[in-house]
Amino acid sequence: MPSATKKTHFKTLQKFQADYSPSVFTQYESERTGMRVVVVDQPGPKVLGFFTLATEIHDDSGAPHTLEHLCFMGSKSYRFKGVLDKLATRAYSNTNAWTATDHTAYTLDTAGWEGFAQILPVYLEHVLVPTLTDAGCYTEVHHVDGTGHDAGVVYSEMQGVQNNQGELMDLRSRRLLYPEDVGFRYETGGMMEQLRRLTADRIREFHREMYQPKNLCLVIAGEVEHDDLLQILDGFEGSILEDIPKPDAPFRRPWVESKQTPPLRKSVIETVEFPEEDESSGEIMVSFLGPSCNDVIQTAALNVLLIYLAGSSASILENTIVEKEQIASAVYYSTEYRPDTVITFTLSSVATGKLSQVEKRLFELLHKAAATALDMDYMLECVRRQRRQMKFYVESSGSFFTDSIINDFLFGNKDGSTLRDLGSLKEYDELERWTDRQWREFLKKWISDAPHVTILGVPSAKLSKKLKSEEKARVAKQKKDLGEEGLK
């Protein structure tokens, strides 16, 4: 007779099935450390893991980004770089990671549950109990090489993006959207000047503060053996209790228990130069603070409205600005889901001398759309298209639910009520009943009449030359200050 499954410290918070997908969601929480687990049971050959930590920082030091690299350099039991990846390869697995403004996620992509289960505790130890040596920080983050130039994996990565058009415009937009005590304002990848000063002790301090089981959510999708998973996690927790902050120590939940974003009081327009030899065309970025990501109806309405405004060549903005008037090559939109969702329109390849006029034309079209009757047949088609696309993506992508689960972990209710919204698409049934008046009031509230931040991106050959000469002079001074002995 088989033995009974050993009891673990994990309790089941909820279990439910989506009514538009065969996926079954199960949410667990450790009563010992507070670690959370969300399993999406779905048929398929792969098991996908996304080990997510809410990472909030109020500076541009890049500490969150450095840990994304340093956690792969070794752990308490596996002290050498490359061991994790070699073990993962033998288990038919791939590892990776990314750093966003509000979280850091470590991924594990495995062919089948057995390999995933084998690598899981090894991977989690690298995340929660890494070595974080001075030597690792030196090579991976920043150092000066023998020629006097700055090097390091993280530094080189940020060197490649810090002064490009998109980064400069986005950073200035964030500086205007958020005050200094709100973490969304900062560049979590790290600014070069701060990466040069970042210490290993500061990185360790940030790891100890944020990389705790109570601030970790494991999102796992595929064919998962639940009992085996909980046994593995229970044993792993027991092995690290001496290496982590006490589970019952006070902890402030990042983002949710931090100072919230104040509303924008007025619209702001600023010009940002970016280095570019061709000065003929620039870019326009317009950002708004929208509804809460926890409001299902408002979020779905926003997605549909953006499709209506700029989702195809038949939409209002794209058809007028690109097809008819040809004052931009494209109109893009994007959303960043937060307690105050960021809505952004980007107009690309706009003639440099007409940036201000085109920005005014954008708002003329938005105001006109809000003031006159909408094409409700097309709006209804946008609602139905969005619902169809959701069902299509569920069927075609094993990681479809990942972003929504991560957002719920970051900003949702701890009782799991907001996660349960993933179980249906009933919000689109309600949107089908919205009237022209409701849609136009929504458009006015969040976009056409809302305070906004506009960044006019202006190309500058002069700035390009200036940055090159300043970097050349800085490196020359650095070589002189270090001398021959310092460069060895």
Disulfide bonds with the S-S distance in Angstrom:
none
